Each structure stands twice: as C-alpha cells, then as structure tokens.
C-alpha cells in the first residue's frame, strides 16, 4: 500500500499540532512497512511562487508546494488552480492507493477530486477550516465564539482579515527570490525583521472594511457550498478526534455514517525513554507549571501570565511557571507576554524539540491550556496524558471533553482570569489532589493504536472504492 499524506505545513519548520500529528502518522506507517509520501504547502518568499521542492524529513519524502499567498482573489484561498495542478502532477508520479488529507489550508479544495479520481480518500478533521475561513477557529476578532454560522457576520469578520500578500510584499518577495536563485543568498529573514521594525507587519487583523463585507458574504456562500459538495462527493471517510468536532460537522451537513470518532494517541516510545521520576505533586519542593503551544491570542498564554500574577505571593514562591513555544506570527502579543511574564516571575522560552517536549512534560506538575477557541484534540494534551501530567484546561470543546471523560485534570471558565487564578490556587495548594489525578485511569490510546485503526480505515475505503 502506498499512502500520500496531505497537510498545509510540515516539520521541521512547522511544529504545531496538526503538523506534528501528520509526521507521527508518517513515522508509524513507515514502521508498519507502508510506503509514505507527504504533500504540503510552504510560504517561502525566497522561492518563486508555485515552485515545487522535493526534500526528505526523517526518511519520508516530502513534496512542498510554495504558496506565498499572492492570491488574485479571495476565492483562491479555497480553490487555487496552481495548487491543484501541482498536486495532480505529484499524484500522477506517485500513484498512491490512499490519499489521507490532514488539512487543505494553503492548498485547494479541488485536490479532493484529483485524489478521488485515482485513490481512496480519507480526511482527518483537526479544526473548523471547512466551515470557517478565518484559520478554522470559528472565533470572531472580538474573541466571541461563532456558535452558529451566520454568513452575513462571517462577511463582516473576513473584511478585517488579511488573506493575501499586498503589492509591496509581492514585489519584495520576487526580488528576494531572484537574489537567492541568482546569487545563492537568502535575504528573507532579514527582510522580515526589517518589516517588523518599520511597522509593516502587524499582529492580528486590521480595522474592518464594511464596504467589502457584503461581497465577502457572497463569496463565503460559494466557499461553503463548494467545500461541502467536495467533501460529500470525494471523501469516503472523515475522522474526528473529538465528539465535539464530530457534532459540529453533523450540524454542517455531513452524515454521521461518514464520520468516525478516533482518539489521537501519543508516541509512547519517547515517554518510555524519559520516565517520570516522581508523581506530579509529590514531595515538598517547588511545583512546576508549564504552557506548551503557540504564543497567539487564541491560545491565551498572556491570560495565564496575568492570572499567575494574581496568585498569593507565598504560593508563587514555591512554584514556577514556564512558557514554551513560538510566536513568530504575533510579535506584538509576544512582546506583551514577555513583559507580563517578567513582572510576575515567569519564564518565556522557545520551541522545544520532540524529546524536549517529553522531558518537559514528564518533569511538570501541571500543564495549563487556557485557549479561548474550541480546541479539538490538541496534541500537547494527548502527550500530557501519556506523561501522566495533570492538566488545567478551558471549559471548551474537545479539551474539556477529554478531561471530563478521564480523571486527568480540571477545567476553568474560558477567558476568565479570576477563575483561572482561583483554580491554579486550588490545585497548587493541594498536592494530594495533583497526585490523585489519573488514579484508576485506563491507558490512553497510543499512536500505534491510532494508526492501526487508521490502516484498517484505509483498507475499508479501498474496498468500498472497488464496489
């Protein structure tokens, strides 16, 4: 069997949950003797737009389509001929039996039809991108949740969303690509730093443009119809890692018979190699609290830093708070996070390696996930369960669902600084409670378990394709 995994981005440059999960699936499939390739997108202004780069990552061949977001229209954010044509070329070369989509952002909905024409087609749902063009978060710029999809309001929301490169950015990108191609010098990092210093790059969205809202609403109607039709026509099985997300897809019009709940698993070998030396909350030494994830408003690390400052001084004196992650796309937000963290005695660090995540998780007494959007099944949460690290999460989406179904942690009201501070105080003041989490808990699914079922789904999809 030959499998082609498709994602919007891929390691090593990208280390968020979807990208890491895709790489883990690739590794586990290879261990099972399956031939695996990856197709993904990459924004690299030092390359010509549309260029296909072939590389290797951990023994897996990766085909990387260069998308510098030089879209001619909003429609190309979901229906992009250049991505479709490049994907079709890769399909013709590889001839996979199964194409497993992890994400379509920065690619094209038409990739589904191209895949279905010659292979079984499976899709894992990691977020709400099929329903929401704003990074699939179903979160409005003011932080409120899009509980009911209202395309008129979506048009207003997208009017403040920058979905493509501006004219000046395109010219600069072409010049940087020419320099690298002709002289072998990559000026992209220097250009990005200069743009930030000059104020040409901003964190978050700009001011809403009400004049565009009506036109965008009509475009979003087309987007929704196109994506739903493509999924219903071309995808044989959709995998949902949480019941919460599964129900949102049913609401969107996907029949339950097409959806399967399949919990994500962790790579247990990494945690077995770095065993926990003591139970969380054991002893009387300082307790270690960590945040692992993207430094972005929807992940809300700043809320955690602010709440930490509200804890009793005596409690903070016998505990530490560390932030690990990347904030490359939100420089202003990261600056504020660093400022507040320094004021409350917390540390802000960079991105951890895979083994660094395992070491940090097994050495932590509490992982805090203060996200303000409907998280699905964050990989860091799955890995915390494997490390038997207690978790404090927002009462939202798949995060809360996971915590409620197994004794692995507690929840607090999303976005509520006071409630987060109160729950932190409660947990850090009660070491016995921290030690009591996971008592009697059944073993969590592993990545091997996950891929075993995934492999069976591939076989079922191939069989149904032959009927």
C-alpha positions in Angstrom: 0.0 0.0 0.0 1.2 3.5 -0.8 -0.2 6.4 1.2 0.1 10.1 0.4 -0.4 12.4 3.5 -1.6 15.9 2.7 -1.2 18.8 5.1 -1.0 22.6 5.0 2.5 22.6 6.5 5.1 20.1 7.7 8.1 19.9 10.0 10.8 20.8 10.7 9.9 24.4 10.1 6.4 23.9 11.5 5.8 22.3 14.8 2.1 22.9 15.7 -0.2 20.1 16.5 -1.5 19.2 13.0 2.0 19.2 11.5 3.4 17.1 14.3 0.5 14.6 14.2 1.0 14.2 10.5 4.7 13.5 11.0 3.8 11.0 13.7 1.4 9.2 11.4 4.0 9.1 8.7 6.6 7.6 11.1 4.2 4.9 12.4 3.0 4.0 8.9 6.7 3.6 7.8 7.2 1.3 10.9 4.4 -0.8 9.6 6.0 -1.2 6.2 3.7 1.2 4.4 5.2 3.4 1.6 4.5 7.0 2.7 4.9 10.4 1.0 3.8 13.9 2.1 2.4 16.8 0.1 2.3 20.2 1.8 2.5 23.9 1.3 5.2 26.3 2.4 5.4 30.1 2.4 8.9 31.0 1.5 9.4 34.4 -0.1 12.9 33.4 -1.2 11.4 30.9 -3.6 9.4 31.5 -6.7 5.6 31.3 -6.1 4.3 27.9 -7.2 7.7 26.2 -7.1 7.7 22.5 -6.1 10.5 21.5 -3.8 11.3 17.8 -3.1 13.0 17.1 0.2 13.2 14.4 2.9 12.3 14.5 6.6 13.0 11.6 8.9 13.2 9.2 6.0 9.9 10.4 4.4 9.8 12.1 1.0 8.1 15.5 1.2 6.7 17.4 -1.8 6.5 21.1 -0.8 4.4 23.5 -2.9 5.5 27.1 -2.5 2.5 29.3 -1.7 3.4 32.9 -0.9 -0.3 33.9 -0.6 -0.1 36.0 -3.8 -3.8 35.3 -4.4 -5.6 37.3 -7.1 -8.9 36.9 -5.3 -10.4 35.6 -2.0 -11.8 32.6 -3.9 -8.2 31.3 -4.4 -7.9 30.7 -0.7 -10.0 27.6 -1.2 -10.0 27.0 -4.9 -6.4 27.6 -6.1 -5.6 26.3 -9.6 -1.8 26.4 -9.1 -2.0 24.1 -6.1 -4.4 21.7 -7.8 -2.2 21.4 -10.9 0.9 20.8 -8.8 -0.9 18.3 -6.7 -2.1 16.4 -9.8 1.4 16.2 -11.0 2.6 14.6 -7.8 -0.4 12.2 -7.8 0.5 11.1 -11.4 4.1 10.5 -10.3 3.3 8.6 -7.1 0.1 6.7 -7.9 -0.9 6.3 -4.3 -3.6 3.8 -3.2 -4.8 6.1 -0.4 -4.7 9.9 0.0 -5.1 11.0 3.6 -5.9 14.7 4.0 -4.9 16.4 7.3 -5.6 19.9 6.1 -6.4 21.9 2.9 -5.4 25.4 4.0 -3.0 27.0 1.5 -3.9 24.2 -1.0 -7.2 23.8 -2.9 -10.5 22.1 -2.4 -10.0 20.7 -5.9 -7.2 18.5 -4.6 -10.0 16.2 -3.2 -11.5 15.5 -6.6 -8.0 14.9 -8.0 -7.2 12.4 -5.3 -10.6 10.6 -5.6 -10.1 10.1 -9.3 -7.3 7.6 -8.6 -7.2 6.7 -4.9 -9.3 6.1 -1.8 -9.8 9.4 0.0 -9.7 9.9 3.8 -9.9 13.2 5.8 -8.9 13.8 9.4 -10.6 16.9 10.9 -8.3 18.9 13.1 -10.3 22.2 13.3 -13.2 24.0 11.6 -11.5 25.2 8.4 -14.1 23.6 6.2 -16.6 25.9 8.0 -14.5 28.9 8.8 -12.1 30.7 6.5 -10.5 32.6 9.4 -7.9 29.9 10.2 -10.7 27.4 11.0 -11.1 28.7 14.6 -14.8 29.8 14.5 -13.7 32.8 16.6 -14.6 36.4 15.9 -12.0 39.2 16.1 -13.6 40.4 19.3 -12.9 36.9 20.9 -16.5 35.7 20.9 -17.3 32.2 19.6 -19.2 31.6 16.3 -21.6 29.2 17.9 -24.0 29.5 15.0 -22.6 30.0 11.5 -24.0 33.3 10.1 -22.5 34.0 6.8 -23.5 37.7 7.0 -21.5 38.1 10.1 -18.8 35.9 8.6 -18.5 38.5 5.8 -18.1 41.3 8.4 -15.5 39.1 10.2 -13.5 38.4 7.0 -13.5 42.1 6.0 -10.8 42.6 8.6 -8.8 39.5 7.7 -5.7 39.7 5.6 -5.7 36.6 3.4 -3.1 37.6 0.8 0.2 39.4 0.4 0.0 43.1 -0.6 1.5 44.6 -3.8 4.7 45.8 -2.0 5.1 42.4 -0.3 4.8 40.6 -3.7 7.4 42.8 -5.3 9.8 42.3 -2.4 9.2 38.6 -2.5 10.0 38.3 -6.2 13.2 40.4 -5.7 14.3 38.1 -2.7 13.6 35.0 -4.8 15.7 36.3 -7.7 18.6 37.1 -5.4 18.6 33.6 -3.9 18.2 32.0 -7.3 21.0 34.0 -9.0 23.4 34.6 -6.1 22.6 31.9 -3.5 21.9 34.5 -0.8 18.7 34.2 1.2 17.5 37.6 2.4 14.1 36.5 3.6 14.8 36.5 7.4 16.5 40.0 7.1 13.5 41.3 5.2 11.0 40.1 7.8 13.0 41.7 10.6 13.2 45.0 8.8 9.5 44.9 8.0 8.6 44.4 11.7 10.9 47.2 12.8 9.4 49.6 10.2 5.9 48.7 11.4 5.0 47.0 8.1 4.0 43.8 9.9 1.2 43.9 12.5 -0.1 41.3 14.9 -3.8 40.4 14.4 -6.3 41.9 12.0 -6.7 45.4 10.8 -9.8 47.6 11.0 -13.0 46.2 9.5 -13.8 47.3 5.9 -17.6 47.3 5.9 -17.7 48.1 2.1 -16.2 44.6 1.5 -18.4 42.7 3.9 -21.4 42.1 1.5 -19.2 40.9 -1.3 -17.3 38.6 1.0 -20.6 37.2 2.4 -21.5 36.1 -1.2 -18.0 34.6 -1.7 -18.4 32.7 1.6 -21.7 31.2 0.5 -19.8 29.9 -2.6 -17.0 28.6 -0.4 -19.3 26.8 2.0 -21.2 25.2 -0.9 -18.1 24.2 -2.8 -16.3 22.7 0.2 -19.4 20.8 1.4 -20.0 19.4 -2.1 -16.4 18.3 -2.4 -16.3 16.6 0.9 -19.6 14.7 0.3 -18.6 13.7 -3.2 -14.9 12.9 -2.8 -14.2 11.8 0.8 -15.1 8.3 1.7 -14.4 8.5 5.5 -13.9 11.5 7.8 -12.0 11.0 11.1 -12.9 13.3 14.0 -10.6 13.1 17.1 -13.3 14.6 19.4 -17.1 14.2 19.7 -17.4 18.0 19.9 -15.9 18.4 16.4 -17.9 15.5 15.1 -21.1 17.1 16.2 -20.1 20.4 14.6 -19.7 18.5 11.3 -23.0 16.9 11.6 -24.6 20.3 12.1 -22.8 21.4 8.9 -24.4 18.7 6.9 -22.1 15.6 7.0 -23.9 12.4 7.7 -22.9 10.5 10.8 -22.3 7.4 8.8 -19.4 9.2 7.1 -17.8 10.2 10.3 -15.7 8.2 12.8 -14.6 9.2 16.3 -10.9 8.2 16.6 -9.0 9.5 19.5 -5.4 10.6 18.9 -2.6 8.8 20.5 0.9 9.7 21.7 4.2 8.2 20.6 4.9 6.2 23.8 8.5 5.3 23.0 9.5 8.9 23.6 8.0 8.9 27.1 9.2 5.4 27.9 12.7 6.6 27.2 12.3 9.5 29.7 10.3 8.1 32.6 8.7 10.3 35.2 11.0 10.2 38.2 8.2 11.2 40.7 4.5 11.6 40.7 3.1 15.0 39.9 2.7 17.0 43.1 5.0 14.7 45.1 7.4 16.0 47.7 7.6 19.5 49.1 9.8 21.1 46.5 8.7 23.8 44.1 5.8 22.8 41.8 6.5 23.2 38.1 3.7 24.6 35.9 4.1 24.8 32.1 2.4 26.1 28.9 3.4 24.4 25.7 2.0 25.8 22.4 1.8 28.7 20.0 2.2 32.2 21.6 -1.0 33.5 20.0 -4.2 35.3 21.2 -6.4 32.2 20.6 -4.1 30.1 22.8 -4.2 32.8 25.5 -0.8 32.4 27.2 -1.0 36.0 28.2 -4.1 35.2 30.2 -2.1 32.6 32.1 0.7 35.0 32.9 -1.8 37.6 34.1 -3.6 35.1 36.3 -0.2 33.9 37.7 0.4 37.4 39.0 -2.9 37.2 40.9 -1.8 34.2 42.9 -0.8 34.6 46.6 2.9 35.5 46.8 3.6 32.6 49.1 2.2 30.2 46.6 4.2 31.6 43.7 7.3 31.4 45.8 7.0 27.6 45.9 6.2 27.2 42.2 7.5 28.1 38.8 5.7 29.0 35.5 7.4 28.4 32.1 6.1 29.1 28.6 7.5 27.1 25.7 6.5 27.8 22.1 6.7 30.1 19.1 5.2 33.5 18.5 6.6 34.3 15.1 3.3 35.5 13.7 2.3 37.6 16.7 5.3 39.7 17.6 3.3 42.4 19.5 1.5 39.8 21.5 4.7 38.0 22.4 6.3 41.3 23.5 3.4 41.8 25.9 3.6 38.2 27.1 7.3 38.6 27.8 6.7 41.9 29.7 4.0 40.4 31.9 5.9 37.2 32.5 8.9 39.0 33.7 6.8 41.1 36.0 5.3 38.0 37.7 8.4 35.9 37.8 7.6 33.5 34.9 10.0 32.4 32.1 9.3 32.6 28.3 11.3 30.1 26.3 11.4 29.0 22.7 10.2 25.9 20.8 11.1 22.5 22.3 12.4 19.6 20.3 10.3 16.4 20.3 12.5 14.9 23.0 12.4 18.3 24.8 8.6 18.1 25.0 8.8 14.6 26.5 11.4 15.7 29.1 9.4 18.9 30.0 6.1 17.1 30.2 7.4 14.3 32.4 9.0 16.8 34.7 6.0 19.0 35.1 3.4 19.0 37.9 0.7 20.8 35.9 0.1 21.7 32.2 -2.2 24.7 31.7 -4.1 25.1 28.4 -6.0 28.4 28.5 -7.2 28.5 24.9 -10.2 30.7 24.1 -11.2 28.8 21.0 -12.9 25.4 20.5 -9.8 23.3 20.6 -10.4 19.9 19.0 -7.8 17.4 20.4 -4.6 19.2 20.9 -1.5 17.0 20.6 0.1 18.5 23.7 -3.0 17.4 25.7 -2.6 13.9 24.4 1.1 13.8 25.3 0.4 15.2 28.8 -2.0 12.2 29.4 0.8 9.8 28.2 3.2 11.5 30.6 0.5 11.4 33.4 0.8 15.2 33.9 -2.3 16.8 35.4 -4.0 19.3 33.1 -5.9 22.5 33.7 -7.9 23.5 30.6 -10.6 26.0 29.5 -14.1 24.6 29.7 -14.3 24.5 25.9 -14.6 22.0 23.0 -12.6 18.8 22.8 -10.2 19.9 25.6 -12.9 19.9 28.2 -14.5 16.7 26.7 -11.2 14.8 27.1 -10.6 16.0 30.6 -14.2 15.1 31.7 -14.0 11.6 30.3 -10.9 10.6 32.3 -9.5 11.7 35.7 -6.6 13.7 34.3 -7.3 17.3 35.3 -9.7 20.2 35.9 -11.3 23.0 33.9 -11.9 26.7 34.4 -14.2 29.2 32.7 -12.7 30.2 29.3 -11.2 33.6 29.2 -11.9 34.2 32.9 -8.7 35.5 34.6 -10.2 35.4 38.1 -11.5 31.8 37.7 -8.1 30.7 36.2 -6.3 32.2 39.2 -8.7 30.6 41.6 -8.3 27.1 40.0 -4.5 27.5 40.0 -4.6 28.4 43.7 -6.8 25.5 44.4 -4.6 22.9 42.6 -1.2 24.3 43.7 -2.4 24.4 47.3 -3.5 20.7 47.3 -0.6 18.4 46.3 -2.7 15.4 47.2 -5.2 16.3 44.5 -2.4 16.7 41.9 -1.1 13.2 43.0 -4.6 11.8 42.8 -5.2 12.6 39.1 -5.0 9.5 36.8 -5.8 7.2 39.7 -7.7 4.2 38.2 -7.5 5.7 34.7 -7.5 3.3 31.8 -4.4 3.5 29.5 -4.7 6.3 26.9 -4.7 5.4 23.2 -1.2 5.3 21.7 -0.1 6.4 18.2 0.3 2.7 17.3 -3.4 2.1 18.3 -4.4 5.2 16.3 -2.6 4.2 13.2 -3.7 0.5 13.5 -7.3 1.7 13.2 -6.3 4.2 10.5 -4.8 1.5 8.5 -8.0 -0.5 8.7 -9.9 2.5 7.6 -7.7 2.7 4.5 -8.5 -0.9 3.7 -12.2 -0.3 4.1 -12.0 2.8 1.9 -10.2 0.9 -0.8 -12.7 -1.9 -0.6 -15.6 0.5 -1.0 -13.9 2.2 -3.9 -13.8 -1.1 -5.7 -17.6 -1.7 -5.3 
